[in-house]
Amino acid sequence: MIRRLFYKKRKFFDDDFDWDNYTADSYHRRLKGDVETNYRTISKAGQLQFDAATGVVTSIGDPIHPNQHLILEAIGQLAPESVHEVGCGAGDYLANAATLFPDLTVTGGDRGTTQLDLALHRHPQLAGKVGVQDITMPFSRHWPRADLVFTKAVIMHIHTAVSHFVALTNLVRSARKYVLLAENQQCHNFVRDILALHEAGHFEWDDLHLYQFDASTGSPGILLSREELDLPPLTSDAQIRANVKPSLRRLRRSDDDSARALFGFSKSG
Ligand SMILES: C[S@@+](CC[C@H](N)C(=O)[O-])C[C@H]1O[C@@H](n2cnc3c(N)ncnc32)[C@H](O)[C@@H]1O
C-alpha cells in the first residue's frame, strides 16, 4: 500500500505493477468494482450485434465498455480471420470477439499465470487458446501469429528500460496484417516511438501505415497496418491526444521512456 502511495512520485524505470501479484493486488478488485458495476463484461450470443454497413457494434441490454466497442468494431471492419490479444487478462475481449464473430480464430497471451487462471475460470472455452507470453522477451517462434494482434491497457503500463520498444516490435512481428493498440495515449509517445522504430528498421514489415481508429463511442485506437486503408492517417501524438486533458506526469514519463531509445545505422548505410 505504501509503495502504491509513492508510485506517483517515483522516477519511472519500472512497470506500473508487480505483475506476479497483479491479479490479487489490483486487477480482480478493479474488474469487479469499477468495470462490472457499470458495464456488461461477458456477452452471450445475441447480446452483441455488428452492423457491417455502419461498422458499429450494438449491445442489447446493458452497455459494454467503450474499449469493447473499439476492439470489436475494429475486428468487424477489418475482418481478420484470426486475432491474438497480448495481455489478455480476464479474457473477456477474446471471449466476446469469439461470440460475436464465430468464424474468428482467437488466441491470447499474458505474462501473468494468475491472470490466465482467471481467464480460464471466466471462459472455460478458451482452454488451449491462451498461454504464457511475455511480450518484452525476445521473440519466440512458438508464439501465436494472427492477422490482427491487439493490446488493451498493456503497453501503457510497461516502462522498464526499453521494454515497450521491444514489445511494439514483437507485436508487429506477430501480426500478419494489423496491430491495434487500445492504450492510454499519454502513457507513451506511441506515435513518435512507432515511427522511430519503423524508420530505424526494427519492424518486420517493410511498409507501415499508421491510423487513428475511432470506435463509434469515440474511444480512439492506434492502428498499424501493412496496407493502406481508408482511415485518417495518424502522424503525431498531439493528434491522438487532442481530446484528453494533459497529464504532465505521464507526458514527462513518456518523454523519459522515448529518450531511452538508441537508434543507429541508416537504411542506406
Ligand atoms: C491492465 S491489465 C489489462 C488486461 C486486459 N487487457 C483488460 O483490458 O482487461 C494488463 C495486463 O497485461 C499483462 N502484461 C503486463 N506485462 C505484460 C507483458 N510483458 N507481456 C504480456 N502481458 C503482460 C498483465 O499480466 C495484465 O493481465
PDBQT file of the ligand as one rigid body, heavy atoms in Angstrom, charges set to zero:
ROOT
HETATM    1  C1  LIG A 301      -4.274  -3.574 -17.059  1.00  0.00    +0.000 C 
HETATM    2  S1  LIG A 301      -4.253  -5.286 -17.433  1.00  0.00    +0.000 S 
HETATM    3  C2  LIG A 301      -5.281  -5.369 -18.834  1.00  0.00    +0.000 C 
HETATM    4  C3  LIG A 301      -5.825  -6.743 -19.081  1.00  0.00    +0.000 C 
HETATM    5  C4  LIG A 301      -6.825  -6.827 -20.232  1.00  0.00    +0.000 C 
HETATM    6  N1  LIG A 301      -6.239  -6.461 -21.489  1.00  0.00    +0.000 N 
HETATM    7  C5  LIG A 301      -8.008  -5.955 -19.926  1.00  0.00    +0.000 C 
HETATM    8  O1  LIG A 301      -8.113  -4.877 -20.509  1.00  0.00    +0.000 OA
HETATM    9  O2  LIG A 301      -8.821  -6.317 -19.073  1.00  0.00    +0.000 OA
HETATM   10  C6  LIG A 301      -2.616  -5.535 -18.087  1.00  0.00    +0.000 C 
HETATM   11  C7  LIG A 301      -2.361  -6.966 -18.478  1.00  0.00    +0.000 C 
HETATM   12  O3  LIG A 301      -1.139  -7.047 -19.184  1.00  0.00    +0.000 OA
HETATM   13  C8  LIG A 301      -0.408  -8.160 -18.723  1.00  0.00    +0.000 C 
HETATM   14  N2  LIG A 301       1.005  -7.890 -19.013  1.00  0.00    +0.000 N 
HETATM   15  C9  LIG A 301       1.802  -6.986 -18.400  1.00  0.00    +0.000 A 
HETATM   16  N3  LIG A 301       3.024  -7.014 -18.939  1.00  0.00    +0.000 NA
HETATM   17  C10 LIG A 301       3.000  -7.945 -19.911  1.00  0.00    +0.000 A 
HETATM   18  C11 LIG A 301       3.982  -8.452 -20.803  1.00  0.00    +0.000 A 
HETATM   19  N4  LIG A 301       5.224  -8.003 -20.780  1.00  0.00    +0.000 N 
HETATM   20  N5  LIG A 301       3.611  -9.426 -21.682  1.00  0.00    +0.000 NA
HETATM   21  C12 LIG A 301       2.341  -9.894 -21.691  1.00  0.00    +0.000 A 
HETATM   22  N6  LIG A 301       1.396  -9.471 -20.832  1.00  0.00    +0.000 NA
HETATM   23  C13 LIG A 301       1.711  -8.507 -19.960  1.00  0.00    +0.000 A 
HETATM   24  C14 LIG A 301      -0.748  -8.248 -17.253  1.00  0.00    +0.000 C 
HETATM   25  O4  LIG A 301      -0.488  -9.502 -16.680  1.00  0.00    +0.000 OA
HETATM   26  C15 LIG A 301      -2.229  -7.925 -17.296  1.00  0.00    +0.000 C 
HETATM   27  O5  LIG A 301      -3.034  -9.035 -17.497  1.00  0.00    +0.000 OA
ENDROOT
TORSDOF 0
